Amino acid sequence: MAELRVPDVRLRRSYLAAVAELAAEGCGAPGDRSGTARQIRTWSGIWESEEGFTTFVEELRAESDSRRARAHGLVTSTTWWWVEGEEYLGRIALRHYLNDELLEVAGHIGYEVRPSARRRGNATAMLAALLPLARLVGIDAVLITCDVTNVASRKVIEANGGTLEDERHGKLRFWIPRAPVPGASTGVCYDLPAASCLFQRAPALERRPPSPLIERPGGP
């Protein structure tokens, strides 16, 4: 059964195989702003070695530390991998808060399933597993977006309770008005204090109170 895990160096071969599948689809091409595309451009030629991959995983896990300096436009975020046994199936990232650009086009959550694991319900299950964890960083309503033409992603969002607010810049913007009570209607059960182990252990893990403007639909 697939589950969320923090990035793990033991999954190097499976992860790099997934990256190769995505690159074959054009991920990492100029203009591609996805998280995996940035990683391909930054880490190709490095993460192929065990030492390089260990450094990559350490850097990825450190992104949940709010004390960490980050490039303009990026915010504190936590990434999990969707894993079945020792097979990497996909990734999902939770941004702990929204800046102006994220509010317009990207939202709180970004996710991706490797091509060979698609059409098996993994995206829907991965998002359902992630939503309860949003409460751990003080997110009440979750904003999630997809391209206007991405019918599959729209179905994933709507299956998890997303309500369409509008379209901006070629993106459909959905709100999940309140992250579901752990275990309710998702088939996923969490003890929230115990679930905190799914976050990279950083003493300054950022927890911002919900903002009426940014975190909830229908704000002023």
C-alpha positions, 0 to 999 in steps of 0.5 A: 500500500502506498504511503507518504514518506519523507525523502529517503536516500534509499530510494535513489534508484527508483527516484532517478528512474522516475526522473528519467521518465519525466524528462522523456516527457519534456520535464526540465525543458526551458520555461518549465517552472515545476519543482521537478524541472528545477531539480533536474536543472540543478542536480543533473550530473550530481544526484547520480552518485550516492554522495550527490543524492544524499546531498540532494535529499538533505537539501530537499528536507531542509526546505521545511526550515523557516530559518533557511535562506531561499530564492526570491519567490520561494516560501517554506515548504515540505515535500513528501514522496509517495512510495509503495514498498521501495518504489517511488511513485510521485511527490507532493509538496505543501507550501506553508503560506502563500505570497502574491504569486502563489495566491494567483497561480500556484496555491499551497500544494504541488504534486506529480506522479511518475508516468508509469504510475499514472491512472492508478489513483495515486494522485487522488490518494496522495492528495487525500493523505496530504490534506490533513497535514496542512493543519500542522502548519496552521492552514485552514483552507487549502488553495490548489490549482491546475492548468485549464487543459489538465482534465485529470488533475481537475478530477483529482482536486474535485475528488478531494473536495475542491471547489472552483473559484475562478481562472487566472493566468491559464490556471483553475483555482480551487479551494478546499474550504477546510482541510478534512478532519483526519480520517474523515471521508479520505480513508486515511487515519492520522494521529496528528501529534504522531503525524508530525514525524512526517515533517523534516525535524526542524526546530523552527518549523514555520506555523503561521496563523490562517490569514483571511486574505490568503488562506481562506476563500471569500476573504476581503 
